[in-house]
Amino acid sequence: MKVAVRRLVLVAAPVLMLGAAGCSIQEQTQRWYSADNGINAEAGDIGLRNVQVVSDGDGTATVIATLTNRGDNDDELAEVLIGDVPAELADGPLDLPVRGVADLGPDADRVDGFDVDTVPGYTVSVEFRFENAPRTTVQALVRPAEGAYAEALPAQPAPDQEEPTDAPTGAPTETPADEPTEQPTGTATP
């Protein structure tokens, strides 16, 4: 009987060890995460977090991201390219102080692209150019401008409406002398 118990322990021990070893693995893929989160990247001491692009699919896009400066020197975001098109930094170059954090997006510092080739559901290259940190390009997910991102895009300027030159200016006009000034009452006289 002692031989049977030894065999059972020898067979059960590796199975228990494998089961216990698998319980302590902390890989990212074993935790829940949204598959459509933005991209994270590094540009020297600048961390690019949750980079994504919101687009209407008709050429207008907005970059959403968080930038962190972990370095010992101030830096600045000088330019952003969406695809091959330079985006507009609404307030000019963005300062990134030491140990500072800067948000890009509709409720923060705006980085908007116009006439860009972005299709929601696909990715687009977004290049970040800094004063000191190296240039960094990421392939960012393009989200549609709907739901939580419905108001993310910049307001489109209204097209210039020209007034016709032949239109009256709104000044009162005089009644010609040969027309009657009284209005008919609608009753017939016999």
Residue frames as a rotation matrix with the C-alpha (Angstrom) as fourth column:
MET 1
0.566 0.824 0.000 0.00
0.824 -0.566 0.000 0.00
0.000 0.000 -1.000 0.00
LYS 2
0.304 -0.530 -0.792 2.87
0.248 -0.759 0.602 2.35
-0.920 -0.379 -0.099 0.64
VAL 3
-0.717 -0.572 0.399 3.94
0.494 -0.012 0.869 2.04
-0.493 0.820 0.291 -3.00
ALA 4
-0.083 0.789 0.609 0.47
0.955 -0.113 0.276 3.11
0.286 0.604 -0.743 -4.23
VAL 5
0.748 0.328 -0.577 0.48
0.544 -0.801 0.250 6.21
-0.380 -0.502 -0.777 -2.01
ARG 6
-0.165 -0.897 -0.411 3.96
0.230 -0.440 0.868 7.17
-0.959 0.049 0.278 -3.22
ARG 7
-0.681 -0.049 0.731 2.88
0.726 0.086 0.682 6.83
-0.096 0.995 -0.022 -6.84
LEU 8
0.386 0.905 0.182 -0.21
0.901 -0.412 0.139 8.94
0.201 0.110 -0.973 -6.19
VAL 9
0.591 -0.248 -0.767 1.88
0.303 -0.814 0.496 11.69
-0.747 -0.526 -0.406 -4.56
LEU 10
-0.509 -0.859 0.052 4.42
0.320 -0.133 0.938 11.60
-0.799 0.494 0.342 -7.41
VAL 11
-0.474 0.422 0.773 1.66
0.853 0.004 0.521 11.96
0.217 0.907 -0.362 -9.99
ALA 12
0.563 0.819 -0.111 -0.35
0.815 -0.528 0.238 14.61
0.137 -0.225 -0.965 -8.08
ALA 13
0.145 -0.577 -0.804 2.60
0.591 -0.601 0.538 16.83
-0.794 -0.553 0.254 -7.12
PRO 14
-0.844 -0.500 0.194 3.40
0.454 -0.473 0.755 18.15
-0.286 0.725 0.626 -10.65
VAL 15
-0.225 0.847 0.482 -0.28
0.754 -0.162 0.637 18.74
0.617 0.507 -0.602 -11.37
LEU 16
0.631 0.439 -0.640 -0.70
0.766 -0.482 0.425 20.76
-0.121 -0.758 -0.640 -8.16
MET 17
-0.241 -0.809 -0.536 2.51
0.550 -0.569 0.611 22.72
-0.799 -0.148 0.582 -8.87
LEU 18
-0.806 -0.021 0.591 1.34
0.564 -0.329 0.757 23.67
0.179 0.944 0.277 -12.38
GLY 19
0.206 0.970 0.131 -2.04
0.787 -0.244 0.566 24.76
0.581 -0.014 -0.814 -11.05
ALA 20
0.556 -0.054 -0.830 -0.50
0.681 -0.542 0.492 26.88
-0.476 -0.838 -0.265 -8.31
ALA 21
-0.548 -0.830 -0.101 2.05
0.582 -0.465 0.667 28.43
-0.601 0.307 0.738 -10.67
GLY 22
-0.540 0.396 0.743 -0.66
0.696 -0.286 0.659 29.58
0.473 0.873 -0.121 -13.08
CYS 23
0.486 0.801 -0.351 -2.48
0.857 -0.356 0.373 31.45
0.174 -0.482 -0.859 -10.32
SER 24
0.293 -0.429 -0.855 0.31
0.544 -0.661 0.518 33.95
-0.786 -0.616 0.040 -9.78
ILE 25
-0.555 -0.491 0.671 0.84
0.829 -0.264 0.493 35.16
-0.065 0.830 0.554 -13.36
GLN 26
0.158 0.569 -0.807 -0.06
0.420 -0.778 -0.467 38.84
-0.894 -0.265 -0.362 -13.74
GLU 27
-0.760 -0.393 0.517 0.04
0.613 -0.171 0.771 39.35
-0.215 0.903 0.371 -17.49
GLN 28
-0.788 0.445 -0.425 -1.87
-0.444 -0.889 -0.109 42.24
-0.427 0.103 0.899 -19.04
THR 29
-0.605 0.570 -0.556 -3.96
-0.512 0.255 0.820 39.90
0.609 0.781 0.138 -21.17
GLN 30
-0.595 0.403 -0.695 -5.35
0.624 0.777 -0.083 38.24
0.507 -0.483 -0.714 -18.05
ARG 31
-0.612 0.431 -0.663 -6.93
0.363 -0.592 -0.720 41.47
-0.703 -0.681 0.205 -16.85
TRP 32
0.319 0.798 0.511 -9.97
0.904 -0.094 -0.418 43.03
-0.286 0.595 -0.751 -18.45
TYR 33
-0.526 -0.373 -0.764 -9.28
0.111 -0.921 0.373 45.99
-0.843 0.111 0.526 -20.70
SER 34
0.606 0.760 -0.233 -11.16
-0.073 -0.239 -0.968 47.70
-0.792 0.604 -0.089 -23.46
ALA 35
0.074 -0.597 0.799 -9.78
0.815 0.498 0.297 46.62
-0.575 0.629 0.523 -26.82
ASP 36
0.398 0.120 0.910 -10.45
0.786 -0.557 -0.270 50.05
0.474 0.822 -0.315 -28.31
ASN 37
0.666 -0.285 -0.690 -8.34
0.382 -0.664 0.643 52.10
-0.641 -0.691 -0.333 -25.90
GLY 38
0.893 -0.390 -0.223 -5.84
-0.438 -0.645 -0.627 54.50
0.101 0.657 -0.747 -27.39
ILE 39
0.577 -0.780 -0.242 -2.18
0.478 0.562 -0.675 53.78
0.663 0.274 0.697 -28.05
ASN 40
0.891 -0.431 -0.143 0.60
-0.072 -0.446 0.892 54.36
-0.449 -0.784 -0.429 -25.52
ALA 41
0.597 -0.761 0.253 4.13
0.591 0.204 -0.780 55.27
0.542 0.616 0.572 -26.64
GLU 42
0.485 -0.561 -0.671 7.32
0.539 -0.412 0.734 56.94
-0.688 -0.718 0.102 -25.46
ALA 43
0.711 -0.387 0.587 9.20
0.362 -0.515 -0.777 59.88
0.603 0.765 -0.226 -26.99
GLY 44
-0.412 -0.879 0.240 12.32
0.029 -0.275 -0.961 60.04
0.911 -0.389 0.139 -24.85
ASP 45
-0.971 0.023 -0.240 11.15
0.239 -0.021 -0.971 61.41
-0.027 -1.000 0.015 -21.49
ILE 46
-0.527 0.841 -0.124 7.69
-0.841 -0.537 -0.068 62.26
-0.124 0.068 0.990 -22.87
GLY 47
-0.825 0.363 0.434 4.99
0.281 0.929 -0.242 59.66
-0.491 -0.078 -0.868 -22.34
LEU 48
-0.658 0.681 -0.323 2.15
-0.693 -0.379 0.613 59.58
0.295 0.627 0.721 -24.87
ARG 49
-0.891 0.370 0.262 -0.92
0.100 0.724 -0.683 58.02
-0.442 -0.583 -0.682 -23.30
ASN 50
-0.122 0.958 0.259 -4.26
0.562 0.281 -0.778 56.95
-0.818 0.050 -0.572 -24.80
VAL 51
-0.707 -0.185 -0.683 -3.59
-0.392 -0.701 0.596 58.50
-0.588 0.689 0.423 -28.22
GLN 52
-0.292 0.664 0.688 -6.67
0.798 0.566 -0.208 58.32
-0.528 0.488 -0.695 -30.44
VAL 53
-0.991 0.013 -0.135 -8.28
-0.092 -0.796 0.599 60.35
-0.100 0.606 0.789 -33.20
VAL 54
-0.139 0.988 0.064 -11.94
0.444 0.120 -0.888 61.34
-0.885 -0.095 -0.456 -33.49
SER 55
-0.953 -0.223 -0.206 -13.16
-0.095 -0.426 0.900 61.92
-0.288 0.877 0.385 -37.05
ASP 56
0.037 0.986 -0.162 -16.33
-0.519 -0.119 -0.846 62.56
-0.854 0.116 0.508 -38.99
GLY 57
-0.002 -0.122 0.992 -14.92
0.588 0.803 0.100 60.64
-0.809 0.584 0.070 -41.97
ASP 58
0.772 0.356 0.526 -15.19
0.635 -0.433 -0.640 63.78
0.000 0.828 -0.561 -44.11
GLY 59
0.195 -0.824 0.532 -11.75
0.531 -0.367 -0.763 65.21
0.824 0.432 0.366 -43.45
THR 60
0.209 -0.105 0.972 -12.12
-0.658 -0.751 0.060 66.77
0.724 -0.652 -0.225 -39.99
ALA 61
0.376 -0.162 -0.912 -10.34
0.507 0.860 0.056 65.13
0.775 -0.484 0.406 -37.05
THR 62
0.546 -0.216 0.810 -9.29
-0.708 -0.636 0.308 65.84
0.449 -0.741 -0.500 -33.45
VAL 63
-0.228 -0.697 -0.680 -6.41
0.051 0.689 -0.723 64.21
0.972 -0.199 -0.121 -31.57
ILE 64
0.773 0.390 0.501 -7.12
-0.511 -0.086 0.855 63.02
0.377 -0.917 0.133 -28.02
ALA 65
0.224 -0.752 -0.620 -4.15
0.456 0.643 -0.615 62.13
0.861 -0.145 0.487 -25.80
THR 66
0.994 -0.113 0.014 -2.37
-0.063 -0.450 0.891 62.77
-0.094 -0.886 -0.454 -22.53
LEU 67
0.381 -0.924 0.037 1.29
0.161 0.027 -0.987 63.81
0.910 0.382 0.159 -22.53
THR 68
0.979 -0.134 -0.153 3.53
0.145 -0.069 0.987 63.43
-0.143 -0.989 -0.048 -19.48
ASN 69
0.434 -0.890 0.140 7.03
-0.355 -0.312 -0.881 64.85
0.828 0.333 -0.452 -19.04
ARG 70
0.959 -0.128 -0.252 9.11
0.279 0.566 0.775 62.58
0.044 -0.814 0.579 -16.80
GLY 71
0.248 -0.937 0.246 12.38
0.705 0.000 -0.709 64.30
0.664 0.349 0.661 -17.70
ASP 72
-0.019 -0.400 -0.916 14.54
0.901 -0.405 0.158 66.86
-0.434 -0.822 0.368 -15.93
ASN 73
-0.915 -0.305 -0.262 13.97
0.152 -0.866 0.477 69.58
-0.373 0.396 0.839 -18.56
ASP 74
0.056 0.934 -0.353 10.94
-0.231 -0.332 -0.915 71.43
-0.971 0.132 0.197 -19.85
ASP 75
-0.829 -0.212 0.517 9.82
0.433 0.343 0.834 70.53
-0.354 0.915 -0.192 -23.35
GLU 76
-0.241 0.807 -0.539 7.12
-0.534 -0.574 -0.621 71.60
-0.811 0.138 0.569 -25.76
LEU 77
-0.045 0.373 0.927 4.90
0.707 0.668 -0.234 69.96
-0.706 0.644 -0.294 -28.34
ALA 78
-0.616 -0.339 -0.711 5.75
-0.151 -0.835 0.529 71.90
-0.773 0.433 0.464 -31.48
GLU 79
-0.373 0.452 -0.810 3.78
-0.926 -0.127 0.355 70.11
0.057 0.883 0.466 -34.20
VAL 80
-0.282 0.369 0.886 1.42
-0.124 0.902 -0.415 67.20
-0.951 -0.227 -0.208 -34.83
LEU 81
-0.661 0.104 -0.743 0.84
-0.747 0.005 0.665 65.48
0.073 0.995 0.074 -38.17
ILE 82
0.071 0.717 0.693 -2.30
-0.338 0.671 -0.660 63.42
-0.939 -0.188 0.290 -38.80
GLY 83
0.775 -0.019 0.632 -1.33
0.553 0.506 -0.662 61.23
-0.307 0.862 0.402 -41.71
ASP 84
-0.254 -0.872 0.418 0.75
0.963 -0.270 0.021 63.63
0.095 0.408 0.908 -43.80
VAL 85
0.207 0.468 0.859 -1.30
0.404 -0.841 0.361 66.72
0.891 0.272 -0.364 -42.92
PRO 86
-0.865 -0.501 -0.023 -0.11
0.252 -0.394 -0.884 69.19
0.434 -0.771 0.467 -40.25
ALA 87
0.132 0.906 -0.402 -2.74
0.910 0.050 0.412 69.62
0.393 -0.420 -0.818 -37.54
GLU 88
0.008 -0.034 0.999 -3.58
-0.089 -0.996 -0.033 72.96
0.996 -0.089 -0.010 -35.98
LEU 89
-0.452 -0.155 -0.879 -2.50
0.863 0.175 -0.475 73.46
0.227 -0.972 0.055 -32.37
ALA 90
0.450 0.834 0.319 -5.23
0.749 -0.547 0.374 75.87
0.487 0.071 -0.871 -31.28
ASP 91
0.981 -0.085 -0.174 -3.10
0.054 -0.743 0.667 77.72
-0.186 -0.664 -0.725 -28.73
GLY 92
0.479 -0.858 -0.185 0.24
-0.753 -0.294 -0.589 77.33
0.451 0.421 -0.787 -30.50
PRO 93
-0.282 -0.668 -0.688 3.07
-0.138 0.738 -0.660 75.14
0.950 -0.091 -0.300 -29.19
LEU 94
0.764 0.645 -0.007 2.07
-0.165 0.205 0.965 73.30
0.624 -0.736 0.263 -26.00
ASP 95
-0.123 -0.823 0.554 4.37
-0.850 -0.201 -0.488 73.64
0.513 -0.531 -0.675 -22.96
LEU 96
0.683 0.205 -0.701 5.32
0.119 0.916 0.384 70.42
0.721 -0.345 0.601 -21.17
PRO 97
0.319 -0.582 0.748 6.92
-0.853 -0.520 -0.041 71.40
0.413 -0.625 -0.662 -17.84
VAL 98
-0.690 -0.641 -0.335 9.08
-0.369 0.711 -0.599 69.03
0.622 -0.289 -0.728 -15.82
ARG 99
-0.932 0.350 -0.097 6.85
0.320 0.665 -0.675 66.43
-0.172 -0.660 -0.732 -14.12
GLY 100
-0.532 0.755 -0.384 3.91
-0.628 -0.656 -0.420 68.05
-0.568 0.018 0.822 -15.88
VAL 101
-0.536 0.502 0.679 0.88
0.637 0.768 -0.066 66.58
-0.554 0.397 -0.731 -17.62
ALA 102
-0.650 0.374 -0.662 -0.95
-0.593 -0.794 0.134 68.03
-0.475 0.480 0.737 -20.62
ASP 103
-0.191 0.687 0.701 -4.21
0.428 0.701 -0.570 66.81
-0.883 0.191 -0.428 -22.11
LEU 104
-0.934 0.024 -0.358 -5.13
-0.334 -0.421 0.843 67.06
-0.130 0.907 0.401 -25.78
GLY 105
-0.646 0.749 0.148 -8.78
0.763 0.639 0.096 66.96
-0.023 0.175 -0.984 -26.71
PRO 106
-0.107 0.711 0.695 -12.05
0.583 -0.521 0.624 68.83
0.806 0.472 -0.358 -27.03
ASP 107
0.881 0.469 -0.054 -12.10
0.298 -0.464 0.834 69.98
0.366 -0.751 -0.549 -23.39
ALA 108
0.445 -0.821 -0.357 -8.36
0.498 -0.104 0.861 70.71
-0.744 -0.561 0.363 -23.19
ASP 109
-0.253 -0.602 -0.758 -5.69
-0.463 -0.612 0.641 71.86
-0.849 0.513 -0.124 -25.64
ARG 110
0.732 0.659 0.173 -7.15
-0.130 0.384 -0.914 71.31
-0.669 0.647 0.366 -29.11
VAL 111
-0.616 -0.776 -0.133 -5.21
-0.354 0.122 0.927 69.64
-0.704 0.618 -0.350 -31.91
ASP 112
0.422 0.888 0.181 -7.47
-0.059 0.226 -0.972 69.61
-0.905 0.400 0.148 -34.97
GLY 113
-0.760 -0.615 0.209 -6.84
0.137 0.164 0.977 68.39
-0.636 0.771 -0.040 -38.49
PHE 114
0.353 0.834 -0.423 -8.70
-0.372 -0.290 -0.882 69.48
-0.858 0.469 0.208 -41.60
ASP 115
0.624 -0.024 -0.781 -8.67
-0.768 0.168 -0.618 67.75
0.146 0.985 0.087 -45.00
VAL 116
-0.497 -0.762 0.414 -7.17
-0.819 0.570 0.067 64.62
-0.288 -0.306 -0.908 -43.44
ASP 117
-0.090 0.392 -0.915 -7.76
-0.607 0.707 0.363 61.07
0.790 0.588 0.175 -44.66
THR 118
-0.888 -0.116 0.446 -9.28
-0.448 0.445 -0.776 59.42
-0.108 -0.888 -0.447 -41.58
VAL 119
-0.175 0.826 -0.536 -11.87
-0.425 0.427 0.798 56.66
0.888 0.367 0.276 -41.63
PRO 120
0.033 0.230 0.973 -13.57
-0.998 0.068 0.018 55.70
-0.062 -0.971 0.231 -38.33
GLY 121
0.895 0.262 0.361 -12.75
-0.305 0.950 0.068 52.12
-0.325 -0.171 0.930 -37.36
TYR 122
0.672 -0.740 0.033 -9.33
0.474 0.396 -0.786 52.19
0.568 0.545 0.617 -39.01
THR 123
0.400 -0.621 -0.674 -5.99
0.676 -0.296 0.675 53.53
-0.619 -0.726 0.301 -37.81
VAL 124
0.854 -0.229 0.467 -4.06
0.202 -0.682 -0.703 56.59
0.479 0.695 -0.536 -38.92
SER 125
-0.065 -0.934 -0.350 -0.46
0.933 0.067 -0.353 57.59
0.353 -0.350 0.868 -38.27
VAL 126
0.944 0.249 0.215 -0.07
0.138 -0.893 0.428 60.48
0.298 -0.375 -0.878 -35.86
GLU 127
0.024 -0.997 -0.068 3.39
0.787 0.061 -0.614 62.03
0.617 -0.039 0.786 -35.58
PHE 128
0.935 0.173 -0.310 4.31
0.344 -0.653 0.674 64.12
-0.085 -0.737 -0.671 -32.55
ARG 129
0.115 -0.909 0.400 7.19
0.613 -0.252 -0.749 66.59
0.782 0.331 0.529 -32.91
PHE 130
0.798 0.090 -0.596 8.74
0.589 -0.334 0.736 68.09
-0.132 -0.938 -0.319 -29.79
GLU 131
0.825 -0.553 0.117 11.31
-0.523 -0.825 -0.212 70.80
0.214 0.114 -0.970 -29.14
ASN 132
-0.092 -0.917 0.389 13.71
-0.987 0.135 0.085 68.40
-0.130 -0.376 -0.917 -27.35
ALA 133
-0.004 0.148 0.989 12.22
-0.276 0.950 -0.144 64.90
-0.961 -0.273 0.037 -27.33
PRO 134
-0.923 -0.377 0.081 12.54
-0.047 0.319 0.946 62.75
-0.382 0.870 -0.312 -30.44
ARG 135
-0.325 0.810 -0.488 9.79
-0.932 -0.187 0.310 62.62
0.160 0.556 0.815 -33.05
THR 136
-0.841 0.138 0.524 7.41
-0.077 0.927 -0.368 59.77
-0.536 -0.350 -0.768 -32.42
THR 137
-0.468 0.705 -0.533 4.79
-0.800 -0.081 0.594 58.25
0.376 0.704 0.602 -34.71
VAL 138
-0.722 0.349 0.597 1.94
-0.171 0.746 -0.643 56.03
-0.671 -0.566 -0.479 -33.50
GLN 139
-0.797 0.592 -0.125 -0.84
0.044 0.263 0.964 54.22
0.603 0.762 -0.235 -35.33
ALA 140
-0.867 0.478 0.138 -3.91
-0.312 -0.306 -0.900 55.64
-0.388 -0.823 0.414 -33.56
LEU 141
-0.543 0.788 0.291 -7.42
0.812 0.581 -0.057 54.25
-0.214 0.206 -0.955 -33.67
VAL 142
-0.922 0.340 0.185 -9.90
-0.228 -0.863 0.450 56.52
0.313 0.373 0.874 -35.45
ARG 143
-0.654 0.741 -0.154 -13.17
0.570 0.349 -0.744 56.80
-0.498 -0.574 -0.650 -33.52
PRO 144
-0.279 0.633 0.722 -16.42
0.722 -0.358 0.593 58.07
0.633 0.687 -0.357 -35.05
ALA 145
-0.955 -0.007 0.295 -17.69
-0.138 -0.873 -0.467 61.44
0.261 -0.487 0.833 -33.82
GLU 146
0.056 0.994 -0.092 -20.71
-0.321 0.105 0.941 60.00
0.945 -0.023 0.325 -32.03
GLY 147
0.503 0.201 -0.840 -21.77
0.642 0.564 0.519 58.97
0.579 -0.801 0.155 -28.54
ALA 148
0.579 -0.348 -0.737 -19.28
0.643 -0.361 0.675 60.28
-0.502 -0.865 0.015 -25.98
TYR 149
-0.508 -0.859 -0.068 -17.27
0.567 -0.393 0.723 61.83
-0.648 0.329 0.687 -28.82
ALA 150
0.251 0.721 0.646 -20.19
0.967 -0.153 -0.206 63.57
-0.050 0.676 -0.735 -30.58
GLU 151
0.988 0.147 -0.055 -18.99
0.150 -0.988 0.043 67.02
-0.048 -0.051 -0.998 -29.52
ALA 152
0.372 -0.926 -0.067 -15.25
0.542 0.158 0.826 66.34
-0.754 -0.343 0.560 -29.94
LEU 153
-0.111 -0.442 0.890 -14.80
0.991 -0.122 0.063 67.87
0.081 0.889 0.451 -33.38
PRO 154
-0.823 -0.213 -0.527 -14.22
0.299 -0.951 -0.082 71.60
-0.484 -0.225 0.846 -33.85
ALA 155
0.282 0.932 -0.229 -17.16
0.299 -0.312 -0.902 73.75
-0.911 0.186 -0.367 -34.85
GLN 156
-0.315 -0.332 0.889 -17.20
0.937 0.038 0.347 74.22
-0.149 0.942 0.299 -38.57
PRO 157
-0.730 0.064 -0.681 -17.29
-0.015 -0.997 -0.077 77.84
-0.684 -0.046 0.728 -39.65
ALA 158
0.352 0.916 0.195 -20.48
0.356 0.062 -0.932 78.79
-0.866 0.397 -0.304 -41.48
PRO 159
-0.285 -0.443 0.850 -19.93
0.952 -0.029 0.304 79.29
-0.110 0.896 0.430 -45.20
ASP 160
-0.802 -0.047 -0.595 -19.84
0.065 -0.998 -0.008 82.93
-0.594 -0.045 0.804 -46.24
GLN 161
0.005 0.872 0.489 -23.27
0.936 0.168 -0.309 83.95
-0.351 0.460 -0.816 -47.45
GLU 162
-0.945 -0.324 -0.050 -23.23
0.273 -0.862 0.428 86.79
-0.181 0.391 0.903 -49.91
GLU 163
-0.057 0.944 -0.325 -26.27
0.198 -0.308 -0.931 88.99
-0.979 -0.117 -0.169 -50.24
PRO 164
0.014 0.107 0.994 -27.62
0.991 0.129 -0.028 89.27
-0.131 0.986 -0.105 -53.78
THR 165
-0.868 -0.436 -0.239 -26.92
0.399 -0.897 0.189 92.66
-0.297 0.069 0.952 -55.33
ASP 166
-0.702 0.656 0.278 -30.45
0.002 -0.388 0.921 92.99
0.712 0.648 0.271 -56.79
ALA 167
-0.186 0.661 -0.727 -32.22
0.906 0.403 0.134 92.43
0.381 -0.634 -0.673 -53.47
PRO 168
0.471 0.403 0.785 -34.08
0.084 -0.906 0.415 95.33
0.878 -0.130 -0.460 -51.87
THR 169
-0.586 -0.800 0.131 -32.33
0.021 -0.176 -0.984 96.93
0.810 -0.574 0.120 -48.94
GLY 170
-0.392 0.520 -0.759 -35.40
0.901 0.386 -0.201 96.83
0.188 -0.762 -0.620 -46.75
ALA 171
-0.920 0.099 -0.379 -36.19
0.016 -0.957 -0.289 100.57
-0.392 -0.272 0.879 -47.02
PRO 172
-0.005 0.990 0.139 -39.88
0.424 0.128 -0.897 101.39
-0.906 0.054 -0.421 -47.54
THR 173
-0.848 -0.202 0.490 -40.88
0.527 -0.219 0.821 102.09
-0.059 0.955 0.292 -51.12
GLU 174
-0.627 0.646 -0.436 -43.38
-0.460 -0.758 -0.462 104.65
-0.629 -0.089 0.772 -52.29
THR 175
-0.071 0.708 0.703 -46.66
0.590 0.598 -0.543 103.60
-0.804 0.376 -0.460 -53.90
PRO 176
-0.856 -0.206 0.475 -46.97
0.516 -0.410 0.752 104.73
0.040 0.889 0.457 -57.52
ALA 177
-0.799 0.518 -0.307 -49.46
-0.365 -0.821 -0.439 107.59
-0.479 -0.238 0.845 -58.05
ASP 178
-0.454 0.674 -0.583 -51.67
-0.782 0.012 0.623 105.71
0.427 0.739 0.521 -60.51
GLU 179
-0.594 0.269 -0.758 -52.55
0.351 0.935 0.057 102.90
0.724 -0.232 -0.650 -58.05
PRO 180
0.417 0.803 0.425 -55.50
-0.158 -0.397 0.904 103.23
0.895 -0.444 -0.039 -55.64
THR 181
-0.609 -0.668 0.426 -54.59
-0.481 -0.116 -0.869 103.79
0.630 -0.735 -0.251 -52.04
GLU 182
-0.047 0.666 0.745 -57.72
-0.967 0.158 -0.202 102.22
-0.252 -0.729 0.636 -50.57
GLN 183
-0.966 -0.240 0.093 -58.11
-0.226 0.963 0.146 98.49
-0.125 0.120 -0.985 -50.18
PRO 184
-0.319 0.906 -0.279 -61.35
-0.473 0.103 0.875 96.87
0.821 0.411 0.396 -51.42
THR 185
-0.360 0.269 0.893 -63.68
-0.917 0.074 -0.392 95.73
-0.172 -0.960 0.220 -48.66
GLY 186
-0.999 -0.049 0.009 -64.90
-0.046 0.970 0.237 92.63
-0.021 0.236 -0.971 -50.43
THR 187
-0.271 0.961 0.051 -68.63
0.405 0.162 -0.900 93.59
-0.873 -0.224 -0.433 -50.43
ALA 188
-0.792 0.059 0.608 -70.45
0.595 -0.149 0.790 94.07
0.137 0.987 0.083 -53.69
THR 189
-0.613 0.616 -0.494 -72.90
-0.200 -0.727 -0.657 96.93
-0.764 -0.304 0.569 -54.22
PRO 190
-0.143 0.626 0.766 -76.11
0.757 0.569 -0.323 96.29
-0.638 0.534 -0.555 -56.28
